[in-house]
Amino acid sequence: MEFSSKLLERAVNEMSQLPGIGKRTALRLVLHMLRQPKEQTIALSEALQAMRKDVKFCKSCHNISDVELCEICSNPNRKEHIICVVEDVRDVMAIENTSSFKGLYHVLGGKISPMDGIGPHDLNIETLVAKVKQGTIKELIFALSSTMEGDTTNFYIFKQIQDYKVFTSTIARGISVGDELEYADEITLGRSIVNRIPFETSMKL
């Protein structure tokens, strides 16, 4: 792809680094921004810079937040004794959109995947186990995708906490095996949370 401007080429190259964005799509987006008022492009640039500089991760659940303790963890109306364990922040958003869960979350930041070089110590598992050891958690809901990596992660966490008095459950299989939570419709995902089953039962299915 030939460019008449080095500045245009650089912008296209940077834009094409985004997931799902090829060079042609990147060029179309960059040209679109060039046609917009300069103030609009500057506002986008400033928003991205501010996000990258100032965004935080909640010190309790590891969700993305503007402050040290996210709005969910600091909400006194949430059920602090129920923790929903998810892979990443997109899963928190997906479950919150169902309005079916009123507990708290714990974002692992991924799943155990030896093929990708991701082990238990690369995830936020130690802080989750520490919460369970405090004795205030009554139930852990495993809400990872139904993949080999998700099941491996669930089982690893289960083995770490099985000696403590905490009930473990998993979302019902209304979510197809291999599906990611963020792509499930809100009704199906909501029912899967409400109709969760004991984790040990799920291992026998």
N, C-alpha and C positions, 0 to 999 in steps of 0.2 A: 504494500500500500504506500503510494507516494504522497508526501505532504508538501504543501507550498509554504508551510510555516513550521519552524522548529518548536515554537511555543504550542501550536496546535498538536503537533506530534507528541510532545511530552504529556499534554493533558490527556490525549487519547490513550497513551501507554499506561498512565496512572489509572485511568478509569477502567481499563480492561483488566486490571488486577482484581477487580471485584468478582465474586463468584457468580457465574452464569452470564457474565458480560464479555462478549467477544470484541474484536477490534471494530467490526462494522457497527455493532450496537453502541460501543463506546464513542465512535465518531458521531453517530446520530445524536447522542446525548450531549456531547460537547458542542456541536453545532447549534443544538437547541438552546443551550445556555448562552451562546454568543448572540442569539437573536433576542434574548430576554433583556429587560432593563438591567444595567450594571449593578444596581442596588440589590436585585434579587440574587444574583450570583455571589455577591459579597456576603449577603446574609447567610447563604448556604455554607460558604467557606467558614464564616465565623462560628456558625452552629456546630460544624464538624470539629473545628479546633477546640471550642469550649468543651464539647463532649469528651474528646480525647484527653484533654488536660485535666478536667475536673470531675469526671465520672468516678464513682467509688464502688466498692463491693461491700455489701452489708457485712458487718463484723460478726453477725450471728448466723445468717442463712446463706451468705455469699451471693445473694441476688444483686443485680445492678441497682445502684441507688445514688441520689444526690448528696446524701448525708451518711454518717457512720452506721446508723440503724435504719433500715428501710421502712417504708410506710406500713408494710404488712406486719413486720415484727413489732413495731411500736404501737400497733392498733390494739387497744385494751379489749376490744370486742372479739378478737380472734381466740381460738381455743389453743392455749399454749401447750397442752399435754398431747396434742396430736401433730405429728410431723409427716409431711408428704415429701418423700425423697425423689428428686427429679434429676435429669441429666444436665440441663442448662436452663437459662433464663427464658427461652422460648416456651419451654414446658410450663413454667410458672404462669406466663401470659395466657397460654392455652387453657389451663385449668381455671384460672381466675375468670376467664370469659364465660365459663359455665355457670358461675355463681352457685356451685354445688358443694364447695369445700370452704370451711370456715376455720381451719386450723392454720398451722404455720408450714413453712417449706424448709428444705435443705437442698441446696444446689451443689451437686457433686463436681460439676465442671467437665463431665465426660463419662465414659464407661471403660471398664477394664478391657483392654484389647492387646494381648501380647503381640499380635501380628503388626500392630501399629506402634509398638514400644511403649504402650500406656499400662502402667502397673498401678496397684492400690495406692502407693505413696505419691502418685501424680495427681490424685483426686482429693477432694475434701472429705475424706472418710474418717480421718482421725478426729476431726472436730465433731463429727456426728456421733461417733462412739463416746466421746467425752460428754456430750449432752445426755446420752442414755445412762452413763455412769452416775450422773447427778441424781437420778432417781425421780425426776419430775415428769419424764415422758412416759405416757401410758400406751401409746400406739405409734408404730412406724408404718406408713403406707408406702410400699415400693411402687413407684409409678414410672419405671423405666420401660423403654420399648421392648416388645417381645422378640428380641433377637438373642443370639448366642451370647453376645457381649453383655446385653442387658441382664440376661438370666445369670451369667457368671458373676456380675457385679452384685446383684441381689443376694446370691448365695454367699458370697464372700462377706458382705455386711452382716447377714444373718448369723454366720458362724462367729463373728466378732462380738455379737451382743446376746447370743443365746443363753448365756448364764445370768442375764439380768432380767428383772421382772418387767418386760415390755412385750406387748402383743404386736405381732408383725402380720401385716396383710398385704395383699397386692391387688391392683385394679382388676376388675373382672375382664374376661377375654372378649368383651364387646369390641376391643381394639384388635384388629387382625394381626396375626403373627408376622413380625417383620415391619409393621407400620410404626412411624414416628408419631408421637402425641400431637405435635403441632399441626399435623395434617388431618386429624380426626375431626369430625363435625362436633359441635358443642353438645348436642343431645346425647350422642353415643359416648363421648368422653365423660359427660356429667353422670350418666347412668353407670359407667364403669367405676367411677369414684364411689358413688353411693352404694353400689352392689358389690363392693370389694369382698374378697374372700381371704381366709387365713393363708399365710404364705406357705406353711407346711402342707396344706391341702393342694395348693397350686403345683407343688413339686411332684405330686402323685398323678396329676392329670396327663 
